[in-house]
């Protein structure tokens, strides 16, 4: 979801809007609504002013309408002042300067301030337009006040009567009252009906979901008895009272839709949800986009507070030996029904004293909303209310060490940032937040600390407002707060990722995710647990979190347990069943998650050892380690990077089985995609060893290191020393789609043709600068050739490696000779690999530049050849070498980067895009999600990395902006400005601009490919892939992953089916047919010669590109594909006037059918049209591919 961004940059940068005038004398307001003519906002009684802010209203951020046409500055918090002709211009200029200074002090930057101002305008609510909502509230108040006093009855009789006679089932989620219960219930009119919460405080925000209007209906104290705080008696009477309110609404024949729910997921406290009927009556508040929540409440003096202290037990179980255990959740739920007015008063007082307070709450609510941290749909227990209370606490002081963290003079941005900073760093377990204190021993800090996971005590000092905030919920809030602080501190503007981007996407946010079924009756869910958590899923979710967080320790940065805690059900039915599963998301620590051993207590610590063994079960064992220690430990036996990334998954599965006898129904880890990184299981093991699935790139990098050392030894035999040796190939930077396999060159000649491709990996040998090199470029190439011969001879004599000097005689276009090009290379067959060596002579580029810039020469051809040679020289010796260096560094820094790139290369290949997108471009796109991971951290899992890359491709509007990838780690703000400027001047002619510090125009790897048509197809395929991933998450069926690598073939105009047994890279195909991988000695056309980088399909495609590149787009999977897709280029194949050298085989257009060109002025004849002869062109392609083409099929 994204808000409209209409920043008016001409507006002076004033500080956050303040209210200049306040009503000094306020009318005394009653604590309840006395009649329908009184504004229901008076429900906050002595706590609220009359505010007449004119604020804009709309359905959501994306559709904003203002029926009144009012235009308020600063989000509706300050009315515009009309300027008069006598305004002093100097005073205006001075005010603007003061505004700029104020902005610099109070906000991160001028732009950030403008963005916040605009966001506040978007999310502010115009309360003046809520007439129908007010009518509905008044109507509800009248209904409640008109309910006749009931007859006193036994509680069970009352419950039965409601259900049988009135068809309203009392919303009791706890165990029902005992059959012999003697306490009675009698309905009496409410003491008051008040609007409370964020609507009363005017901190509602316009988001995509409806906002809540909370109405507290205070139950009279006379309906309760002294001991009603025990054994759920209060909650039974509360449920009956709420059922009577529901019954009254039902009987009133007013068009309201009502249902039961729970208050912020608290199963002890059911509420009544009132929705509009949509009948366009005077109480139809549909356009307001809200729901009304009817919440029963009680006065603070109904029960003595100390009876409900955290350490008190108020549930008696005669047959349970745990009956004396405290019931802190139960107690807090009763006390929280007394806190509505006092909490509102606390927040209102701060809103009076701090002008930015309300705006900061709305910004905080938006930040929480985008992370679903205040939503009952994740079961975290956190809320915007808690966020606001913490902000008030930080404003009032009382922090450890003294002093306030926030000041009343702070802007909304500073208040928001300060509160998030506090959330990110405060240890809530060790230091409970005490907004107020109560002078009673039972409310001592220690009692709160001992009985609650998180403690935030209200101003009365008696109520833990965070009683329902789970450990997992707090962990999620604190984790996101830490990420937010990095965004606040970043020099790059992160406004969008802070406020406009939804974060809680399970497939992108988490490295591992699991769906876990809720058991029917776990052994830990005993009577005391049921009294604390009436709904099983609340208890089970916390149990799972406790087990997993203990078992995973520092292997993970976050354990997020989520489930839908938003129960709702019909008033005529019992409570609907709670969700049947929970979701667990893990964010892994890249350093600790692959750890093989978990060490426990020393063998001498008997009790600790017993607890360790009980926790881990049969996985625990006593071991002696190299340092001599003997400790309990758990060892996870596995090998290889990929298998080690699955250790966390193994731990989770073991702990769930051991503690809950459960298996997850969805396992979302890299395991689903790892098969696509390896050769198919259909490839015979005698051709390529499966050991590489474990060892990965280690063998090839070891061979390269040894090869470089051997070259250093050869150095002594050369007339000019080797200055350095650089890798310049995907296989040497950990990003080749297939791991380079070592080959026994003697045995390779017996491989089938489909397995005869051996990659030749580029290596740059940089020689020292010397005056011995000739100045003439052609002579220099001949000297380099001599060096190749010398190195080849030394390799053969020293290590017995076969070395072949290859001397091409034509340029890259296979036509005219260009003797200025870097001539030849050296292929060295070394320990099963082929290293293709290129000599880099520093003077070569200098000589080429001198030739190009020689003003005395008029040899245009030579200058053109020199420019071509210089481009090729810089590509290989500078761009490739540097790119390999930076990509290698990324692979070391981010372990999942290598696998992510390889998966994406497989994805591009599977969709026949290998020829259209360079490998370097793919590597940079993948680098972006690691270097710019906001709003998340860099992925630690290859599947998460691939998912984020696909989402980037699906959402990146490359027509409007470049992708900035600081792969060098040197980018400055000035560089980003240059990138933006250059893109603005070239965007009409380029696609998919990816800029780096060394390539500010961003076209090094994306020009001339991909073109706009291909870029659009990439985006379409990426969107389909993201949809398939979403389907996988929803269905829990991992088989949907396969669809990511299946491309639709119907979109091509023609498809060339290659002869599979002539495709030398077919063994790399993801689904090869085994019969093509078996040796056929009769058809072994390659004989007993090992060819380096021999791929006839690519050579054929290069020839097609050279001949038909302007007319046809070719699509192919270079990783073992046996098909070529053909698309006629619509821009060049439309009928056009005939002329010489059209560049393709043409056919005249039938003038009677296909139309005419207008005759030239003064001429009578009409020019003929011509169009490509598609049939003839395909036949030409077939002749060119004779021997490797099976068939060509045209498609409509």
N, C-alpha and C positions, 0 to 999 in steps of 0.2 A: 504494500500500500504506500502510495506516495502522495504527499500534499502538493497542491499547486504552489509553484515557486514564483511569486510575482514581486520580487524585491524592488522597491522604488528607491533607486540609489541616489535620487536627488533630494530625498527627505533628510533634513538635518538629523544628526545622530544625537538625540536627546537621551538622558538616562531613562531607566525603566519608569513607566508612567506612575505618577503619584496622585493622590487625591488632595487637591488644594483646599477643599472646603469640607468640613465635617459639621454635622449638626451638633451644636454644643449642648443643647438641651433636647433630650429624646423623650418622646411620649412614653409613659409607662405602658408596657404591654403585658397582657395577661399570659399566664402559662398555658392557656388553652385557647382554642378558637371559639369565640363567643357566639358569632353569628355568621351567616353566609356572606355578609357584606365586608367582613374583616379580611384583609389579605392573609392568606394562610402562611405567608412567610413570617407572620407574627408567632408562628409555632415555636420559634426559637426564643420567644418572649424577651426576657431581660438581657439576652445575649446578642441580639442582632439589631443593626441599624436599618433604616430605610435606605436602600441603595437604588439609584435610578440610572445606573450605567446602561448606556445603549450599546448592546453587544450583538454582534452578527450571529445569525443562526442559519444552519443548513443541515441537510441529511447526514453528510459525512464530509471528510476533508476534500473529496474529489468533486462534490457537487455542492457549491455554495450559492445560496440565493438569499436575497434580502428584500422581503416584501415591502418594507417601509422605505427602502432606498437610503437608509441612514448610513453614513460613512464616518466611523469613529477612528481616531488615531490611537495608537498603542493598544490595540486589541480591545477597544471599547472601554478602557479604564480611564480615558481622559477625553473630554469633549473638545472639538476643534474651536479655536478662538478666531473670530472673524477679524481680519486685519483692516484697519482704517487707513485713510489716505495720509493721516498725520503720523503714522508709525515712523519712528526714527531709524533710518537705515543702518546707522552705526551701531545702534543698540541691537539690531537684528544680527549683524555680523558678529558682534561680541557674543551674543547668545549661541550662535552656531559654533564659534570657537570653544565656548564653555562646554557645549554639548559634545564636541569632539574629545575634549580633555576628559570629560566625565565618562565617555564611552571607553576610552583607553584604560581608565582606572577600574571600571566596573565590569568590563566584558573582555573576552579573549581577544576580539578584534572587531573592527567596524563591521565587516561582513557578517561575522558571527552574531553580532547584536541585531543586524537587520534580519537575519534568518530567524532569530528567536522572536523578534517582534512580529514577523509575518506568521510564524507558527502560532503564536498566541492569538492573533486575529482569526486564524483558521479554526482553532479549537474552542474559542470562547463561545458561550451560549447567551443568546438574547432572551433574558428572563421575561421581558415585557411581552413576548409573543406567546406566552404559555397560558392564555386565557382558558382554553378548554381543559388544560391540566388543572388549573385552579378550580374550575367548576367541578371537576371530578373529585378533587380533594375535599372540597366543601361538602359535596354530596356524600362521600364516604363518612365524613365526620358526623353529618346529620343522621346517617343510617346507624352509626354506632351509638349515638346519644339517644336514639329512639328505641333501642332494644329494651324491652321490659325486663324488670328484675325477675330472676328465675327462682325456682323452688329448690330448697336445699335437699340434696340427694347424696346417697352413698356414691363414691367415685365410680365404681363399676356400673351402677345403675345409670349414672349420667352418661357414661361412655356408650352403653347399650342403647339408651334412648336416642342419643344423637344419631347413631348409625341406623337404627330401625325406623324411627319416626321421621327424621329429617334428612336421611340419606347423606349425612356428613359423618365421615369416619375420623375420630379424633386422631391427630397426627402424632402418634406415639411410636418412636423408633426404639425405645428401650423395651425391656421385658415388661409385659402388662402388669398392672397392679395385682397383688395377691387376691385370690377369690374371697378371702375373709377380711379384706381391708375395711376398717370401720370409719375412716376419715371421709368427710363429706365435701361436696363442692356446691357452691351457689353462685350463679352469675349475677354480677352487679355492674352498673354502668361504669365506664372508664372514668378515671379521675381527670385525665387530660388526653388530648390528641395533638401531637406535636410533629412538625416536620423537623427532622434532625439530619445529621450527616452532611455530606458535601453539597447537597442542594441548598440546605439552609445557610451554609458557609459561602455559597456561590463559588465553588471550585469544581463544578461539573465541567467535563471536557467533552467535545464532540468527537467521538470515535466511531468506528464502524459498527460496534455493537451498541444496543440501547443502553442508556445510562439509567441508574436507579434513583428513585425518589423515596427516601426512607421516612416512614411515618411511625413514630413510637406511640403506642396506645398503652397508657399506664393503667395497670390493673389495681383496683383498690386493695389496700392492705387488709381490709376486713375479711376477705375471702380466704386468707391464709391463717394457719395456726402456728403456734410457736415452733413445733418440730417439723414443719413442712420442708425444711431444707434437707432432711434426711430421706434416704431410700427412695429417691425419685419423686417424692410426693409433690414437690414444687413443679416439676416438669409435667406430671400428670394433670395437675390443675391448670397449668399454663396451656397445655394442649387442648383441654376442654374449653378454656376461655377463647382460644384462637378458633376452635371449631364453631363456637357460638357467633363469632364475628363473621366467619364464612357463611354460616347459615343465614345471618341477617342480610348479607349482600345478596345471597341467592334468592331470598324471599322478597327483596325490594323491587324486583322486576326491572332494575336498572341494567342497562346493557354493559355489563362488565364480564370479562372472562377471568376466572379465578382458579388458582391451583395452589397446592402446598409446595413448599421448598424448605431448604435449611438456610440459616443465616451464615453466609460466608463459609459454608461447608461444615458448620458445627451441628452435628446430629442431635445434640441435646436441645437445640433451639430452633424448632420449626417456625416458619413464617408463612404469611399469605401473600402470594403474588397476584397483583391485580393488573390486568392488561385491557386495553380498549377493545371494544367489540367491532369497531370499524363501521359503525352505522351512520356516521356523519351527524350525530346528535351533539347537543351542547356539552356533553361530557366525553365525547370521542377525542381522545388526545393522541390519536395515531400519528399525526404529523410531528408530534414532539419527540418521537423516537425514544421512548422511555418506558419503564415499568415501575409500578408503585409497589413497595414492599411494606406490608403491615407487620410490625414487630411488637409483640407484647413486652412490656417493661414493668418494673416495680420501683418504688421509692427506695432510697438508700437505707431507710430505717426499718424496713420490713423484717430483716433478720440481722442479728448482731454480726458485724463483719468478722470478728475473731472466730466465730463458729465456722466460717468458710475460709479460714487461713490455709495456706498451701500444705501445711503439715497435718491438717485435720482429716479424719476419716468420717465420711457421712453416709457410707453404704454398709449396712450390716448383713453379713452372710453367716447364718448360724452354722452351716456345714463347711465353712471355708476357713482354714487356718490362716489365711491372709487377710481376714476381715479387719485387722487393725492397721493395714497399710493405708497410707494417705491417699486421698482421691483429689489430687490437685486440679485435674481437667474438669471434673464434675463441679468442684467448688467455684472455679473460675467462670464457668458457664452461667451459674446463678448470679455471681457478682457482676458480670458484664451486662446483665439486664438492668443494672442500676446506673450505668455509666454514661448514658447517652447525653444527658444535659451537661454534666460536668466536663466531659471531653470536648463538647462543642464550645462551652464557655472558655476553656483553655485555648483552643485554637482561635476563637474569635478575638480573644484579648491580644494574641500575637498579630493577627491580621490588622488590628487597629494601630498597633505600635510599629509595624514593619510593612512598608508600602509594597515590597516585592514578595511578601509571604504567599499571597494567593496565587500569583503567577508562578511562583516556584513550585507550589503544590501541583498546579496543572501541568507544568513541564515534567515533574516527577511522575505524575500519573501516566503521561504519554510515554516516558521512558520505560516504565513498568509494563505498560500495555504492549509495547512492541516486543517485549521479552516474555509476555504471558506470565509475569510474576505475581500479578494481583488477581489472576483469573482462577476461579474455582475449578476450571477445566484442567489445571495441572496439580491441584491439591497441595500447593506449597504452603498455604496459610498466611502468606504475606498480603499486604493490601496498601492502597494509597493512603488509607487512614493511618496505618502504622508509620508510613513514610512521613506524613504530616506531623504526627506526634513526636517523632524523632527530631524533626526540624525545629519544632517548638522547644524541645528539650535542649537542643544546641543553642537556641537563642536565649534561653533563660539562665544558662550557666549551670553550675553544680557539677562540672566535669572533674574527674580526678586530676589533681595538680592545680585546680583553680582556674577561674577565667572562663569566658564564653568562647566557643568555637566560631559562632556566627554573631553578627551584629545587626541591629535593626536598620542600619544604614546600607546594608549590602543589597546589591541588585538581585533580581530573581535568578540570574545565572550563578552568582556567587553563592546564594543560598542553596541552589540545587547542587552545585559542585561540592560545597562543604558537607552537605548531608550524604552525598554519594561517597565522598572520601571517608567520612566517618563509618559508613556501612562497610567499606572495603577493608578497613584496618582494625576496627574495634573487636575485641575478644568478648563476645556476649556470654560465653560460658563462664569465664573467670570474673568478668565485671558486669553484672546485671545493670541495666539502665533504670535508675530510680528517679522518675520525674517528680514524685512526691514521696513522703515518708509518713508512716502511721505509728504512733507511739504505743506499740504493743509488741510484746516479745514474739508472738506468733507471726508477726509480719517482718521479722528481721531478714536482712539480706540473705543470710545463709539458708533460711528456709526456702526462699524463692530459688536460690541456686541449686539446692539439692533436689527439688521436685519438678523443675521445668527444664526443658532442653534450651529454651531461650526465655529471657525475662526482660520485659519492658513494662515497668509498673506505672500506673496512671497517677494523676496528680493527687488522688486521695491516699496513695501509698498502700492500697489494699488489693488492687486488681492487676493481675498480669495480663496486659492487653495482647501479649504475644503467646498466650497459652496454647493456641491452635497452630502456631508457627512451628513447623517440623524442623528437625535438623537438616533434612534434605532441602527444605524450602529456604532456610537461612543460607545453606551452602551455595545454592543457586544464586540468591540475591548478592551474596558477597563476591562470588566469582564474577558475576556480571558487573558489579560495582568496580572491581579491579580493572576489568577491561575498559569500562567507561573512563576511568581515570587516565589510562594510557591514551585514550582518544582525546580527552581534554588537554593533555600535555603535549600532544602531537603538534608539530608545526604545520601539518597538512590539515585542512578543514575536514573534520569528521562529523559534521552536523547530520548528514543524511543517515549514516549508520547509527547515530545515537538516537534519532527521533523518528526517522521515516521508514526504516527497514525492519520488517518482521524477522526476529532472531530465532524463535523457537521452532525451527524446521528440523525435525529429528534426523533426516538424512544428511543435512549439511552441518548441523551444529555438533553432532556427537561422532566420535571415532568408532565407538561400539554402541549398539543398542539392542535391547532384548525386550520381548513381550512375555510377561510371566502370568500364568493363570492364577486366580485367587482360589485357594483350597476351600473346601466346604466348611471344615471345622478343625483348624489346626490346634494342636495340643496346648499351645501358649495362650489361646483365647479363652481364658478362664473367667470366672464370675467377676473378679476385680477388673480384668481387662475389658469386659463387656460394659461395666459401669462407667469406665473412663471413655471407652470408644464403642458406642452403641452399634455402629456400622463396622462390620468386619474389615472392610478394605482399608479403613483408616489405621487400624492396628497392624494389619498385615504389611502395609506399605512401609511403616516405620520399622517393623521387624526386618524386612528385606534390606532397608537402608543400613540398619545397624550391623547386620551380618556382612554385607558387601563392603562397606566402608572399613570395617575392621580387617577383613581379609585382603583387600586390595591395597591398603595403606598408601604409600607414596607412589604406587604404580599409576595412580590416576590423579588428575587435578580436580575432578568433580564427579560425584555420583549423584545423578539427578533421578529421583523417583517421581513419576508423574502419573496421574489418573484423573478422571473426571469426577470431582467431588460435588458437582452441581446437581443434586438430586431434585427431582420435581415429580409430582404425582397428583392425580385427580382428588378432589375433596371427598369424592364418594368411594374411594378405594383406599386400601392400606398402602403403605409406602412401597413404591416400585423397587425392584431389586437393584442393588448397587452394581457398579461395573464389574465385569467378570475377569478383568485382567488389569495389570499395571504395566507401565513402560519404564524401563530403566535405561538411561542414557549415560555413557561414560566418556569423559574427555581424558585422554591418556597423557601421561608424562612421557615424552619421547626418550628420556634417558633411563627411566626406571621401569617402564612397562615391559621391556623384554628380559628383565632379570630372571635368572634361572633358579635362584635359591631364596627362600624366605627363612630367615633365622629366628628362632624363638628363644625362650629362657635357658639359662644354664642348667645343666643336669642336676645341680645341687638344690635348685629351687623346686621342691616337690609339688607344691600346690600350683605354682605357675605352670609347671610342665603338664600336670593333669588337665588344667584348663586349656592349654595349647592343644593337647591331644584330643580333648573333647570337641574343640572347635574345628579342627582339621580332619578328624576321623582317621581312616587308615592311611592317609597321605603323610601323616606326621611320623617322623623317625628320628632316632638319636644318632647324630653324626659327629665325627671328629674332623676338624678343618685344619688347614695347613699351619695356622697360627697356634695350634695346640688346643684350642677351645673345643669343648664337647657340649653341644647344645641341641635342643630339639629343633628340627628344621623340616621344611617341605621343599623337595626338589622337583623341578619340572623338566623332565628329560626331553630335550628336543634339539634339533640342529637347524642352522640356516636362518637367515633374516626373516623370511616369510613365516616360518613356523614359530619363531620367537615372538612375532607380532600377535600370534594367536594364543599366547600363554594366558593373557587376561581372560579371553573367552573360556579357556579351559578351567580357570579358577572359578569364574562365575558359575559355570555349569556344575562343577564339583560342589560348591557351597550350597547351591539351590537343592541339589540332590541330597546332600548330607543333612541339611537343616530342615528342609521343607518337603523332601521327597517329590520334587517338581522338576520338570524340564521346560525351558523356555520354548514358546511356540514360534517365535521369530528370533533369529540370530543375525544381526546386521554387523558384519565385520568384513575385513578384506578377503576372507576365505572364499566368498562368492566369485571374486574376479581373478584370483591368483591363477586359476587354470589358463586364463587368456594370456598370461605372461610367459607360458612355457609352450614347448612343442606339443602337439596333440598326442594323446596316448596311442593313436594309430600309427605314429612314426615308430618303426622298429628300434628297439633299444640297442641293437648291434650297429645301427648307423650313428645314433647320437645318444650319449650317455645321459641317464636321468640324474646323475650326480650333480649336474649343473643346476638342477632345480633347487638344490640346497646351497651349493657354493656360490652361485650367482656370478658376479663379475670378477671374483677374486682370481681365478686362473688367468684370465686375459690380462688383468692389471699386473699380476706377478710376471707374466711373460713380457709385458711391455717394459716393466722396470728392468728386467734382465737384459732385454734388447737394448735399452738405452745405455746400460752399463757396458755392453759389448761395443756399441758405437763409440763410447768414450775411449775404450781401449784401442779402437781403430784410429782414433784421433792422432796418435803418434806417427802414423804412416802417411798422413796428409800434409801437403805443403802449407795449408792454412788450417788453423785449429778450429774445432767445433766450439762455438760460443754457448749454445744451448740446444736442447731437444724438447720439442713440444708435441703433445698429442693434438689432433685436430679431427677427430671422428666421433660419431655418437657412441660407438662401441668402447671408446676410451674415455668417455665422460659419463658412463653409467646410464645412458638413455636410449640405447638401441632397442628397437621393439623386441628383438630376439637376442638373448645373451649370446655373444660370439662363442661358438663351439670349437674346441681344438680338434684338428683332424690328423689322422695318420695319413700323410700324403701318399704313402705307398699303397695303402688300402683304399683310399678315396677313389682311385681309378676304377674300382669294382662297384662303386655305388651306382644306383640307377640315375638316369639323367635328372629326375625330379629332386635329387638330393645332392647335386653337384655344384651348387652355388657356394662359393667361399668368399666372404667379404674381405676386401683389402682395405685396411684401416690407415688413414692418412697420418703421417708423422712428418713434422717439419724439423729439418736440421738447419739450424741457423749458424752460419759461418762467421768468423770474425771479420770485421772491416779491414780491408787491406788495399794498399796501392797497387798490388800485383794484378788486380782484376783489370781486364781491358775496358776501355771506355766505350768501344763499339758494342752495341747490344747483340748483334749476331755473333760476334766473336765471343762475347760473354756466355752465350748459350752453349757454344761449342766447348768452352772450358768447363762449364758445369757438367756437360755430358761426360767429359773425361773424369771428373770427380766421381760421377756415378759408377763408372767402370772400375775405378780404383777401390771404392768402398765395396763393390760387389766381389772383387777378387779377394779383398781382405776378409770379408765375411765367410767366403768359401774356405779360405786357408786356415782361419782361426777357429771357427766353430762348425765348419762343415755345412753351413746353411746355404741352401740354394738361393741365389740372388739373380734377378733378371732385370736388365736395363731396358726400359721401353721408350722408344723414340718416336712419338707421333709426328707426322709430317703435315698435318692440316690443323686448322683452327677449330674452335668450338662448333662452328656451323658446317664443318665437313666440306667446305668448298675451297676458298682461296687460301693459299699458304700465307701464314703470318709468322715470319721468322723472329719477330720480336716477342712472341709469347714464350712463357717459361717452357722450355723444351724438355719433354720426357720426365721420367721418374724411375725410381728403383723399387721393385717388388722383392722383398726379402721373406722367404718361407722359413719361419722361425718357431720352433716348438709348437707346431700345429696351427699357427696363425700366420697370416700374411700382413706384413707392415709395408705400406706404400710410402716411400720416403721422397720428400721434396726438399731440394736445397734452397735455402733462403740466403741470398746475397744482398746485403744492405744497399750496395751501390746500384742494384738493378732498378729499384723504384726511382732513384735520383736521376738515372740516365733516361728513363721513360718520361719523367716530368720535363726534363730538359728538352727532349725531342718534341714534346707537345707544345712547349712554350717558346720554341725557337722561332723568333720573329723574322730571322733572316731566311728561313726555309719556306718555300711555297709548295712543298711536297705534301699535298692534302692526304693522299693515300697513306703515306707513312705516318702522318700524325694520327690518322684514324686508327691505324693498326697499333700505334703506341698507346692510344687511349684504351683500346680494347685489351691490350696486354696489361696496362696498368690496373684496369678494373679486375681482371682475373688475378693479378698479383696481389692486390689488396684483399680480395675476397679470401684467398687461401692463406696468405701469410700474415694477415692482420685480423680480419674479421673472424675467420674460422678459429684461429688460434686463441684470440681473446674470448670469443664466445665459449669455446671448450673450457677455458680456464674458469670462467665465472659459473658455468653450469656445474662443473666438478665441485666447486665450492658450495653451491646450493645443495648438491646431493649429500655432501658431508654434513652440512648444517641441518638439513631437513631430511631425515631418513626416508620419509614417504614420498619425497619429490621424484626420485628415480622411478619408482613403480607407477606413480601417477602419470608421468610423461609417457612411459611405455604403454600404459593402458590407453591413453589418448591417441598415441600413434596407431595402435591397433584399431581404435574406434574410427579414426580418419581413413585408415586403410580399408576396413570392413565396408565403409560407405563409398569406396572407390574414389577417394579424394587424395590419394598419395601424390598424383602428378600436379594437383592444384594447390597444395599447401606444403611449404617446405618444412623439413624436420625442425629447423631452427625456430620457425614461427610457432610451431606447436610447443616447443620448449619454453619460449617466452610467455605464451599464453598461460601455461601451467605455472610458470614462475610467479605470475601475478597473484594467484590465490595463496601463495605462500608468503610473498613479500608484502601483499596488501590484503591480509585475511579479515580485516574488520567487516562486520562486528564480532567475528570469532577470533580464535587463535589459529595459527597455522595447523593444517590437518596433520595427524599422526598416523592416519590410516589411508591406504591407497584408494579404497572405495570412497571415502569421504573426500579425498582430493579430487578424484575423478568427478564426483557429483558436483562439487563446487565449480570445476572447470566447465562442465556441461551447463550449469546454471549461468555462468558468466557468458558463455557463447549464446545462450538462449535469450539473455536480457541486454547484452551490450549493444547499444545503438551506435555502431561504428560510423554511421553517416553523420552523427552530431558531435562525436568526440573521440579522441585517441585513447588508447590504453597505455598508461604510463607504467613502465616496469623498471624500477631502479635496481637492475641486476648487478650493477657495479657497486652500489652502496655509496654513491658519490653525488647523488642528485641534490641540487639546490633549488630554492624557490625561483631564482632567476631562470634556471633551466626549464622549469615547468611553464613559466610565462612564454619562453621562446617556443616551446612545443605547441602551446595553444595558438600562438600567433601564426606559426608555420602551417598548422592544420587549417586555420581559418582561410588561408590563401590558397590551399591546395585541395580542400576536401571534396571539391566537385570532381576531381580527376583520380582520386586514390581510394582504396578500400582497406579496411582493417589496419589502420595505422597503429603500430606498436613502437613507442618511442623509448629509448634508453639514453643514458648520459652520453654514450658514444655515438648515438644515432638519433639526434634530436628531431629530424624530420620524420623518423619512424617508418621509412620505406625500404630499408636495407633488405629485409627478409620478406616483404609483402608486395614488392613491385617487380614484375607486372602481375604476379599471381598472389592471391586469388582475385578474379574480377568480381564485379558486383553480383552477377548471377550466381556464381559459386558461393560468395559470401552469404547471400540470401538462403541458399540451399543448406549451408552449414547451420544457419540459425534455425531453419525449419527442422532439421534432423536433431539438433540439440534439444529443441522444445519437446519433440516426440520422445526423446530419451529421458528427459526429466519426468515427463508424464508416466513413462514406464517404471521409473524408479518410485514414484509416488504410489503407483499401483502395487508395486512389490511390498512397500511398507504397509499399505492398507490390507492387502490380502495375506501377507506373511508367506507368500510363495516365491521362493528364490528363483524359480525357473523363469520368471519374467526378466531377470537379468540378461538372459540369452538374447532377448529381443533387441538389446542395445547394439548388438553386433550383426544384425540382419538388416540389409538395406533393400528398399523397394526398387525393383528393376523396371517397372512399367513406365517410369518417367523418361527413359532414354528413347531417342528416335531410332537407334539401332544398337544391337548388342553383338559384339564379336566373341564367339566361343573359341577359345584357343585350344590347341591340342595339349591336353593335360600332360602327356608324357614328354612334351618338349619344354615344359616350364621348369627351369632349373631351381626355382625357389619354392616349388610346390610343397616341399616338406614343411614350410613355414605357415601354410594354410591352416586356419583354425579348425576346419572340418575336412581334412584330406581323406580321400578314398584309398584304402590300404593297397589295393591292387596296383596303383600307380607308384607305390614306394617299394616295389619288389624288383629285384634286378632281372632284366631281360637281356641276356648276353647277345642275342641275335640283333637287338635294336640298340645296342650301346654305341650310339653314333659319336660320342665324344672320345672314344678310344682310351688310351692309357696316359693321356695328358691331363694335368691338373691346371685348370684355368682360374685366374684370379678375377673375382667380381664379374663372372660371365653370366649375363642375364639377357638372352636374346629377345625377350619380351620388351624390356626397357629400351634396348637398341632399336627395336621395331617402332616403338612409340616415339622415340626421339626423331626418327625419320619421318613419321607421320606428322609430328608437330612441326617439323621444318617445312614440310610441303603444304600442309593444310591448316596450319596453326591459326590463320586468320578466319578460316571458314568453319572449323569444327572444334568443339571442346571434347577432350578425351578424358575418360575416367577409368581408373584401374587401381587395384590393390597390389602394391608392390611386394607385400609380404605373403607371397604364395598365391595370389589371385590368378584365376584362369579365364577371366572375362574382361572385356573392354567395353565400357559404355560410351556411346557417341551421342552428342547433342549438336545439332546444327546451330551455328551462331546466328541468332535472329537479326543482328545488326548488319551482318554482311551477306546474308543469304536472301534478303528481300529482292524482288525483281528490280533491276536497274538497267540503265541504258548501256548498250553494248559498247565496248572499247577494247583496244589492244591491251594485253597483259592484265587481264582481270584477276588472275591468280588461281582460278579453279576451272574445272571442266564445266562449261555452261551449255545451256539448251535454250533455244528461242521460246519466248512466251507466246502462246496463242493469243493474238491480238483481239480476237472475237470474244474470248472468255476472260482474259486476265486484264484487259484494260489498255489504255493508251497513255502516252506522254503528250502533253500539249505541244503542238508544233512551235518551232522558234518563230519569232516575229518576222514577218516578211517571207516565210516559207510555207509551202503547202503540205510537204511530206510530214508524216508522223514517224518519229524515231522508234525503232524496234526495241523491245525489252528483252533482257536475258536473265536467267536465274540459274543457280547451280543444278547440275545434272546429278542428283543424289544417287541414282542407280549406278551411273558410270563411276562416280567417285568411290562408291563402295566396292565396285569391281576392281578399281585400281588398287584400293587398300588390300583386297584379297590377293592380287598378284604380288604386291610388295611383301606380303606376309606368307608367301608360299612356303609350305613346310611346317609352319607353326599355327596356322589357322584351320580350325575344324569346320566352322560355318559362320555365316553372318545373317542375322535375323533382323529385318526391319520391323518397327513397331509403329502403330498409329499414334 
